[in-house]
Amino acid sequence: MKQLMTEALFHGLMACLISGCLIEVLTPFFEEIFQISIQKNTLWLEYLAIAFISLSCIGIILTVPIIQFIQVSTKQSLVNKVRPHRHHIFRRISLSLQLVICLFFLTSTGVLYMQLRFIHNVDVGFDTQNIIEMRINPREQNGNDMLEEIKQLPMIKATTTASDYIVCKNITSFEERVEWNGQTEEDKKSRFARLALQNSGDKIFNFRLIEGRLFREEDWVTNSNTPRNIFNSPILNKIILTQSAVTAMRIEHPIGEIIRIPIGIFRKGDLEWHYSDYEIIGVVKDLYSQGMKTEVYPTIISQAHNWMQSINYFQVVPGTERNAIKAINELAQKHQWEYNEYNTEPQTVDNKIQELNKSEIAIFKLFSILSFLCILISLFGIYSISSSIITQRQKEIAIRKVMGATISEIIIMFFQEYIALVFVAAIIAFPCSYYAMSIWLEQYAYHVNISIDLFIIILNIVTILVLFTILHQVIKTARQNPAEVIKSE
């Protein structure tokens, strides 16, 4: 017993040593892909604790089977009788469990990949590349001077400002009490996101026009005939609606229709609402500004005066984003501009989109690594178990050959057994994976559907890998001389 336990613990120590080497080598890789900082001291303390617990568990778990093995071996040696081979049920169960875990992680990784590809390829309703976002309040510090110098940079093609971030986790600018023709009492509760843009903003973001038009130069011109609000300020009264806004208003032919948007004013302690008329000039596709987890808000895109907004967007020459950000930061140092919550650092809109999907990318990378490890462990396990089973069935194979079985028939026999194991594992793994990933996908307002094609592809891949793993051993055993095998038995 002491010898068997020593061998088991030795293998456990070797596994711990190899895993420790892998941790040392792969830690920088994990820090890079997950964009985290790992404290080595804490990591190694936790590793040593886990290794000690694992070795202790190995010793405790193996005590009973080792004692049983010694007792059975002693009895067999006393009666000088070899017990006939039983069905290798426990080995098959362990092999099936490995395949279940492998199929589960592979399927889950496949769903993650499909969702990430969907998120990456979906049209968010506006351009995200070659656009830099930066919040500069011209009335703070010397923001106006710095802003003018940024506009003069050679890589800047066009600039605009907005009332809200085009990409954000939470929309902050809303309009309520909006009125339109045919509105019902229930419609009065509707809430619309509002995105006010300075001149050329619609061109920079290149909204996907469905009908009507975007803003023109003449829409920005004001004169004595321009409508004015309660503050006697000229109103830029052309607006663009998104598809969901048109749907919420149930307007069949929106172009040319008038909607009324209020301004709330406190007078003598009471809130008064003063309405202004706005003409709908275009309809664009919905803006997925909050990613795929949140349903799109019905949005009103309106015009904004130059002095109203402080969220700046700079369209740059393609390929010059990094140089532009570097130049902007140099200007910030020159003007002693301090970044804070209200005056943010420059970043690309494309990066902000990726930030919304940061957790999904990290989960996909993690599951990819786990899937690879599961496949590797499963194939090693299959090779080891199949080698033991085939060795113990040499006599059976020899008798089959004597009875006329060909090498191909023996190979097919073993293939059928292992294909059956894969299918049993799939029957368990696929429903579990489907259920788990369906729950995960529910957090998305827009997501892919899990199709049967994914399960078929993964099942075929795993089956082929399993068959290739055992093929060499089966062929080698099937080619042995049956007379020598029977004689040795």
ROLUM-595717 format. One line per 5 residues: number of its first residue (from 1); their letters; for each residue x, y, z of C-alpha. Coordinates in Angstrom, 2 decimals, padded with zeros to 5 digits. Each point is the difference from the previous one (the first is absolute). Layout:
ROLUM-595717
NUM = A = X:Y:Z ~ ...
END
This chain:
ROLUM-595717
1 = MKQLM = 000.00:000.00:000.00 ~ 002.83:002.36:000.89 ~ 001.57:-000.50:-003.42 ~ -003.28:000.62:-001.87 ~ -000.75:003.13:002.04
6 = TEALF = 003.55:001.28:-000.55 ~ -000.36:-000.45:-003.78 ~ -003.36:001.82:-000.01 ~ 001.35:002.91:002.04 ~ 003.11:000.15:-002.19
11 = HGLMA = -002.18:000.42:-003.08 ~ -001.98:002.67:001.88 ~ 003.20:001.88:000.86 ~ 001.16:-000.17:-003.61 ~ -003.36:001.40:-001.12
16 = CLISG = 000.33:002.83:002.54 ~ 003.54:000.75:-001.19 ~ -001.05:000.13:-003.66 ~ -003.05:002.14:000.80 ~ 002.24:002.38:001.98
21 = CLIEV = 002.29:000.38:-003.01 ~ -003.03:000.67:-002.22 ~ -001.25:002.64:002.43 ~ 003.36:001.78:-000.09 ~ 000.14:-000.09:-003.80
26 = LTPFF = -003.66:000.84:-000.71 ~ -000.60:002.71:002.62 ~ 001.19:002.85:-002.32 ~ -002.23:-001.43:-002.74 ~ -003.07:000.08:002.27
31 = EEIFQ = 000.84:003.54:001.13 ~ 000.10:001.11:-003.62 ~ -003.17:-001.63:-001.29 ~ -002.12:000.87:003.05 ~ 001.65:003.41:000.52
36 = ISIQK = 000.56:-000.60:003.72 ~ 002.93:000.17:002.41 ~ 000.76:-003.21:001.93 ~ 001.83:000.17:003.33 ~ 002.60:-002.78:-000.16
41 = NTLWL = 000.33:-000.40:003.79 ~ -003.74:-000.47:000.46 ~ -000.19:-002.31:-003.02 ~ 002.74:-002.32:001.27 ~ -001.44:-000.13:003.52
46 = EYLAI = -003.37:-001.01:-001.40 ~ 001.68:-002.51:-002.31 ~ 001.89:-001.66:002.88 ~ -003.21:-000.22:002.02 ~ -001.87:-001.59:-002.91
51 = AFISL = 002.88:-002.42:-000.68 ~ 000.07:-001.10:003.66 ~ -003.79:-000.51:000.05 ~ 000.14:-001.91:-003.30 ~ 002.76:-002.36:001.19
56 = SCIGI = -001.86:-000.59:003.25 ~ -003.19:-000.83:-001.90 ~ 001.92:-002.40:-002.26 ~ 001.37:-001.83:003.03 ~ -003.42:-000.23:001.69
61 = ILTVP = -001.92:-001.01:-003.14 ~ 002.50:-002.69:-001.04 ~ 000.20:-001.68:003.41 ~ -003.18:-002.10:-000.39 ~ 000.58:-001.25:-003.59
66 = IIQFI = 003.64:-000.85:000.81 ~ -001.05:-002.08:003.02 ~ -002.65:-001.78:-002.10 ~ 002.54:-000.66:-002.74 ~ 002.47:-001.54:002.47
71 = QVSTK = -002.70:-002.24:001.52 ~ -001.24:-001.23:-003.39 ~ 003.56:-000.60:-001.26 ~ 000.86:-001.99:003.14 ~ -003.06:-002.24:-000.32
76 = QSLVN = 000.68:-000.67:-003.69 ~ 003.62:-000.89:000.68 ~ -000.98:-002.39:002.80 ~ -002.42:-001.96:-002.15 ~ 002.31:000.36:-003.04
81 = KVRPH = -002.93:001.12:-002.08 ~ -000.28:002.97:-002.27 ~ -003.37:001.71:000.11 ~ -001.52:000.46:-003.47 ~ -000.03:003.49:-001.42
86 = RHHIF = -003.07:001.99:000.90 ~ -001.54:002.64:-002.15 ~ 002.04:003.15:000.40 ~ -003.03:001.91:001.19 ~ 001.78:002.45:002.29
91 = RRISL = 002.55:000.85:-002.67 ~ -002.76:000.59:-002.49 ~ -001.85:002.19:002.49 ~ 003.11:002.08:000.66 ~ 000.63:000.29:-003.73
96 = SLQLV = -003.62:001.05:-000.59 ~ 000.26:002.68:002.72 ~ 003.12:001.42:-001.65 ~ -001.84:000.13:-003.31 ~ -003.04:001.63:001.64
101 = ICLFF = 002.18:002.81:001.42 ~ 001.84:000.35:-003.31 ~ -003.23:000.22:-002.05 ~ -001.54:002.43:002.50 ~ 002.88:002.47:-000.19
106 = LTSTG = 000.35:-000.35:-003.77 ~ -003.69:000.72:-000.55 ~ 000.04:002.91:002.44 ~ 003.07:001.45:-001.73 ~ -001.76:-000.39:-003.34
111 = VLYMQ = -003.02:001.98:001.24 ~ 002.30:002.69:001.43 ~ 001.79:000.28:-003.32 ~ -003.29:000.29:-001.91 ~ -001.23:002.76:002.31
116 = LRFIH = 003.29:001.91:-000.17 ~ 000.02:-000.26:-003.78 ~ -003.60:001.25:-000.05 ~ 000.91:002.95:002.23 ~ 003.08:000.79:-002.10
121 = NVDVG = -001.83:-000.17:-003.35 ~ -003.26:001.69:000.94 ~ -000.54:003.47:-001.45 ~ -000.34:002.31:003.03 ~ -001.66:002.65:-002.16
126 = FDTQN = 002.96:002.39:-000.22 ~ 003.71:000.08:-000.85 ~ 002.40:-000.75:002.85 ~ 003.37:-000.01:-001.76 ~ 002.27:003.01:-000.41
131 = IIEMR = -001.94:002.00:002.61 ~ 001.51:001.28:003.25 ~ -002.13:000.98:002.98 ~ 001.07:002.53:002.60 ~ -001.96:002.10:002.45
136 = INPRE = 001.24:003.58:000.17 ~ -001.95:002.69:001.76 ~ 001.03:003.24:-001.75 ~ -001.01:002.01:003.05 ~ 002.39:-001.89:002.28
141 = QNGND = 003.74:000.63:000.31 ~ 001.13:001.14:-003.47 ~ -002.03:-002.61:-001.86 ~ -001.08:002.25:-002.86 ~ 003.60:000.80:-001.00
146 = MLEEI = 001.00:-003.64:000.14 ~ -003.06:-001.03:-001.98 ~ 000.85:002.44:-002.77 ~ 003.55:-001.36:-000.21 ~ -001.29:-003.58:-000.18
151 = KQLPM = -002.17:000.94:-002.97 ~ 003.12:001.24:-001.78 ~ 001.86:-003.32:000.27 ~ 000.78:-001.39:-003.47 ~ -001.60:-003.39:000.71
156 = IKATT = -003.37:001.53:000.99 ~ -002.50:-000.07:-002.89 ~ -003.19:001.21:001.71 ~ -001.33:000.76:003.49 ~ -003.35:000.06:001.74
161 = TASDY = -001.47:000.04:003.50 ~ -002.81:-002.05:001.53 ~ -002.37:000.25:002.95 ~ 000.77:-003.58:001.09 ~ 002.58:-002.67:-000.63
166 = IVCKN = -000.70:-001.84:-003.23 ~ 001.22:-003.18:001.73 ~ -000.78:-000.41:003.69 ~ -001.30:-002.45:002.57 ~ -002.74:002.35:001.17
171 = ITSFE = -001.77:002.64:-002.06 ~ -000.44:003.24:001.95 ~ -001.84:002.27:-002.42 ~ -003.74:-000.71:-000.33 ~ -003.14:001.72:-001.17
176 = ERVEW = -003.41:-000.56:001.59 ~ -003.44:001.51:-000.70 ~ 000.73:000.03:-003.73 ~ -003.15:000.64:-002.03 ~ -000.95:-001.05:-003.54
181 = NGQTE = -003.13:-000.40:-002.11 ~ -002.04:-003.09:000.82 ~ 001.53:-000.34:003.46 ~ -001.98:-001.99:002.59 ~ -000.02:000.37:003.77
186 = EDKKS = 002.29:-003.02:000.29 ~ 002.41:001.57:-002.51 ~ 000.45:003.00:002.28 ~ 002.02:-002.25:002.33 ~ 002.53:-000.69:-002.75
191 = RFARL = 003.60:000.89:000.63 ~ 002.50:000.81:-002.75 ~ 003.77:000.29:000.08 ~ 001.23:003.24:-001.49 ~ 003.27:000.50:-001.82
196 = ALQNS = 000.69:003.61:-000.91 ~ 002.81:000.47:-002.52 ~ 001.89:002.98:-001.25 ~ 000.37:000.65:-003.73 ~ 001.57:-002.93:-001.94
201 = GDKIF = -000.65:-002.46:002.84 ~ -002.36:-002.11:-002.12 ~ 002.63:-000.15:-002.75 ~ 002.81:-001.04:002.37 ~ -002.04:-002.84:001.49
206 = NFRLI = -001.54:-000.86:-003.37 ~ -003.39:-001.05:001.33 ~ -001.67:-002.70:-002.13 ~ -002.73:001.90:-001.80 ~ -003.24:-001.89:-000.71
211 = EGRLF = -002.16:002.78:-001.38 ~ 000.06:003.76:-000.27 ~ 003.33:001.79:000.42 ~ 002.64:001.04:002.50 ~ 000.72:003.60:000.99
216 = REEDW = 000.96:002.50:-002.69 ~ 002.00:003.20:000.25 ~ -003.13:002.16:-000.26 ~ -001.48:-001.78:003.03 ~ 002.63:001.66:002.18
221 = VTNSN = -000.66:003.55:-001.24 ~ -002.05:002.24:002.29 ~ -001.57:003.36:-000.78 ~ -002.81:002.26:001.15 ~ -002.59:-002.49:-001.24
226 = TPRNI = 001.47:-002.94:001.97 ~ -002.36:-001.22:002.76 ~ 001.04:000.91:003.54 ~ -000.48:-001.69:003.36 ~ -001.15:001.41:003.33
231 = FNSPI = 003.46:001.50:000.53 ~ -000.25:001.79:-003.38 ~ 002.85:-002.16:-001.34 ~ -000.21:-001.24:-003.62 ~ -001.09:-003.63:-000.34
236 = LNKII = 001.70:-002.37:-002.41 ~ -003.22:-001.89:-000.61 ~ 000.96:-002.90:-002.29 ~ 000.18:-003.48:001.55 ~ 000.78:-003.57:-001.03
241 = LTQSA = -001.68:-003.02:001.58 ~ 001.24:-003.55:000.39 ~ -002.10:-002.97:-001.10 ~ -001.06:-000.83:003.56 ~ -001.11:003.62:000.56
246 = VTAMR = -002.21:-000.14:-003.09 ~ -001.39:-003.34:001.18 ~ -000.70:001.42:003.48 ~ -001.87:002.94:-001.54 ~ -001.81:-002.24:-002.50
251 = IEHPI = 000.48:002.55:-002.79 ~ -000.53:-001.59:-003.42 ~ 001.56:002.83:-002.04 ~ 002.34:001.87:002.36 ~ 001.77:002.31:-002.51
256 = GEIIR = -001.39:003.50:000.36 ~ -001.97:-000.77:003.16 ~ 000.26:002.36:002.97 ~ 000.72:-001.07:003.57 ~ 000.05:002.27:003.03
261 = IPIGI = 002.79:-000.16:002.59 ~ -000.34:001.87:003.31 ~ 002.36:002.02:002.15 ~ -000.71:000.03:003.73 ~ 000.26:003.33:001.84
266 = FRKGD = -000.54:000.65:003.71 ~ -002.09:003.06:000.73 ~ -001.10:000.89:003.51 ~ 000.74:-003.54:001.15 ~ -002.02:-001.64:-002.79
271 = LEWHY = 001.38:-001.87:-003.02 ~ -001.36:001.35:-003.28 ~ 000.40:-001.77:-003.35 ~ 000.55:002.06:-003.13 ~ -000.16:-001.85:-003.31
276 = SDYEI = 001.83:000.61:-003.29 ~ -000.78:-001.56:-003.37 ~ 002.53:-002.23:-001.79 ~ -000.21:-001.36:-003.53 ~ 000.98:-003.62:-000.74
281 = IGVVK = 002.35:-000.01:-002.99 ~ 001.37:-003.55:000.10 ~ -000.13:-003.48:001.49 ~ 003.16:-001.98:000.78 ~ 000.75:-003.47:001.31
286 = DLYSQ = 000.02:-000.51:003.75 ~ 003.14:000.93:001.93 ~ 001.45:-002.86:002.09 ~ 001.90:002.45:002.16 ~ -000.19:-002.17:003.14
291 = GMKTE = 001.07:-003.27:-001.56 ~ -002.06:-003.13:-000.48 ~ -001.07:-000.47:003.62 ~ -002.42:002.93:000.00 ~ -002.93:000.54:-002.31
296 = VYPTI = 000.40:003.02:-002.24 ~ -001.65:003.17:001.21 ~ -002.31:001.87:-002.35 ~ 002.24:002.94:-000.82 ~ -000.55:003.54:-001.23
301 = ISQAH = 003.05:001.46:-001.77 ~ -000.17:003.78:000.04 ~ 002.15:002.98:-000.85 ~ 002.08:001.74:002.64 ~ 001.48:003.49:000.20
306 = NWMQS = 003.80:000.16:000.19 ~ 000.03:001.29:003.56 ~ -002.33:-002.61:001.48 ~ 002.11:-003.18:000.12 ~ 003.36:-001.06:001.46
311 = INYFQ = 000.40:-003.60:-001.26 ~ 002.28:000.36:-002.99 ~ 000.50:-002.40:-002.88 ~ 002.86:000.25:-002.48 ~ -000.01:-001.87:-003.29
316 = VVPGT = 003.60:-000.81:-000.91 ~ 001.81:-001.21:-003.10 ~ -000.19:-003.84:-000.08 ~ 002.98:-001.58:001.71 ~ 000.96:003.09:002.01
321 = ERNAI = -002.04:-000.63:003.17 ~ 003.05:-000.67:002.21 ~ 001.91:003.00:-001.35 ~ -003.05:002.20:000.50 ~ -000.48:-001.12:003.62
326 = KAINE = 003.72:000.54:000.66 ~ -000.17:003.50:-001.49 ~ -003.12:000.85:002.06 ~ 001.70:-001.16:003.21 ~ 003.03:002.17:-000.85
331 = LAQKH = -002.30:003.00:-000.43 ~ -001.64:-000.83:003.35 ~ 003.43:000.11:001.66 ~ 000.80:003.24:-001.77 ~ -003.19:001.63:001.31
336 = QWEYN = 000.37:-001.72:003.40 ~ -003.38:-001.61:-000.57 ~ -001.06:-002.34:002.80 ~ -002.10:-003.03:-000.87 ~ -002.81:-000.79:002.41
341 = EYNTE = -003.52:-001.36:000.11 ~ -001.33:002.92:-002.03 ~ 002.97:000.44:-002.32 ~ 000.90:-003.46:-001.27 ~ 003.05:-001.30:-001.80
346 = PQTVD = -000.15:-000.60:-003.76 ~ -000.93:-003.49:-001.17 ~ -001.34:-001.54:-003.17 ~ -003.70:-000.84:-000.32 ~ 001.02:-003.43:-001.28
351 = NKIQE = 001.83:-000.66:003.29 ~ -003.09:001.01:001.95 ~ -002.03:-002.57:-001.93 ~ 002.61:-002.63:000.87 ~ -000.13:001.04:003.66
356 = LNKSE = -003.71:-000.83:000.03 ~ 000.90:-003.54:-001.10 ~ 003.07:-000.36:002.23 ~ -001.56:-002.57:002.34 ~ -001.22:-002.15:-002.90
361 = IAIFK = 003.44:-000.03:-001.59 ~ 001.61:-001.02:003.31 ~ -002.54:-002.81:000.52 ~ 000.57:-001.24:-003.55 ~ 003.77:-000.08:000.51
366 = LFSIL = -000.42:-001.86:003.29 ~ -002.38:-002.56:-001.48 ~ 002.29:-000.48:-003.00 ~ 002.90:-000.84:002.32 ~ -002.19:-002.34:002.08
371 = SFLCI = -001.31:-001.69:-003.14 ~ 003.52:-000.61:-001.28 ~ 001.06:-001.44:003.35 ~ -003.12:-002.19:000.14 ~ 000.70:-001.39:-003.48
376 = LISLF = 003.64:-000.64:000.91 ~ -000.86:-001.75:003.27 ~ -002.78:-002.02:-001.64 ~ 002.25:-001.21:-002.82 ~ 002.73:-001.03:002.45
381 = GIYSI = -002.62:-001.76:002.11 ~ -001.47:-001.75:-003.03 ~ 003.42:-001.13:-001.13 ~ 000.90:-001.33:003.45 ~ -003.31:-001.76:000.68
386 = SSSII = -000.35:-001.39:-003.52 ~ 003.57:-001.33:000.15 ~ -000.80:-001.87:003.22 ~ -003.33:-001.33:-001.29 ~ 001.42:-001.13:-003.33
391 = TQRQK = 002.94:-001.75:001.72 ~ -002.38:-001.92:002.26 ~ -002.14:-000.95:-002.99 ~ 002.85:-001.43:-002.06 ~ -001.25:-003.55:000.51
396 = EIAIR = -003.50:000.96:-001.14 ~ 001.44:001.65:-003.11 ~ 002.15:-003.07:-000.72 ~ -003.00:-002.35:000.29 ~ -002.03:002.24:-002.32
401 = KVMGA = 002.82:-000.14:-002.56 ~ 000.14:-003.80:000.29 ~ -003.77:-000.05:-000.57 ~ 000.48:001.94:-003.23 ~ -000.26:003.66:001.01
406 = TISEI = 002.02:002.37:-002.16 ~ 002.09:002.94:001.22 ~ -002.54:002.48:-001.34 ~ -002.83:-001.76:001.88 ~ 001.96:000.18:003.26
411 = IIMFF = 000.76:003.69:-000.58 ~ -003.69:000.69:-000.70 ~ -000.96:-001.89:003.20 ~ 002.20:002.27:002.14 ~ -001.09:003.10:-001.92
416 = QEYIA = -003.63:-000.81:000.70 ~ 000.69:-000.34:003.72 ~ 001.75:003.35:000.24 ~ -002.51:001.74:-002.26 ~ -002.69:-001.26:002.37
421 = LVFVA = 001.90:001.53:002.94 ~ 000.21:003.34:-001.83 ~ -003.72:-000.06:-000.75 ~ -000.87:-000.84:003.62 ~ 002.18:002.91:001.14
426 = AIIAF = -001.68:002.26:-002.58 ~ -003.47:-000.96:001.27 ~ 001.04:001.26:003.45 ~ 002.23:002.96:-000.97 ~ -002.05:001.65:-002.77
431 = PCSYY = -003.22:000.60:001.99 ~ 002.04:001.31:002.96 ~ 001.98:002.32:-002.27 ~ -003.13:001.16:-001.83 ~ -001.74:000.81:003.28
436 = AMSIW = 003.01:001.81:001.49 ~ 000.73:002.08:-003.10 ~ -003.69:000.82:-000.53 ~ -000.04:001.52:003.49 ~ 003.22:001.90:-000.81
441 = LEQYA = -001.47:001.34:-003.26 ~ -003.08:001.31:001.82 ~ 002.07:002.94:001.29 ~ 000.13:001.28:-003.60 ~ -002.87:001.85:-001.58
446 = YHVNI = 001.42:-001.11:-003.37 ~ 001.73:-003.35:-000.34 ~ 000.53:-002.99:-002.26 ~ -002.15:-003.12:000.06 ~ 001.69:-003.26:000.94
451 = SIDLF = -000.44:-002.20:-003.06 ~ 000.31:-003.76:-000.34 ~ 002.81:000.52:-002.53 ~ 002.37:000.95:002.85 ~ -000.65:-003.26:001.84
456 = IIILN = 000.45:-002.07:-003.17 ~ 003.33:001.67:-000.84 ~ 001.39:-000.42:003.53 ~ -001.20:-003.61:000.19 ~ 001.74:-000.81:-003.29
461 = IVTIL = 003.25:001.71:001.08 ~ 000.15:-001.83:003.34 ~ -000.90:-003.34:-001.61 ~ 002.78:000.35:-002.58 ~ 002.55:000.95:002.69
466 = VLFTI = -000.98:-002.98:002.15 ~ 000.20:-002.44:-002.90 ~ 003.41:001.31:-001.09 ~ 001.24:-000.35:003.58 ~ -000.80:-003.73:000.22
471 = LHQVI = 000.62:-000.88:-003.66 ~ 003.71:-000.85:000.34 ~ -000.51:-002.22:003.03 ~ -002.91:-001.89:-001.57 ~ 001.88:-000.64:-003.25
476 = KTARQ = 003.12:-001.13:001.88 ~ -001.99:-002.48:002.13 ~ -002.11:-001.24:-002.92 ~ 003.15:-000.85:-002.00 ~ 001.51:-002.21:002.72
481 = NPAEV = 000.38:-003.74:-000.63 ~ -002.99:-001.65:001.79 ~ 002.00:-003.16:000.75 ~ 002.64:001.94:001.94 ~ -002.66:001.97:001.90
486 = IKSE = -001.93:-003.12:001.04 ~ 003.24:-001.77:000.97 ~ 001.10:002.90:002.20 ~ -003.43:000.13:001.66
END
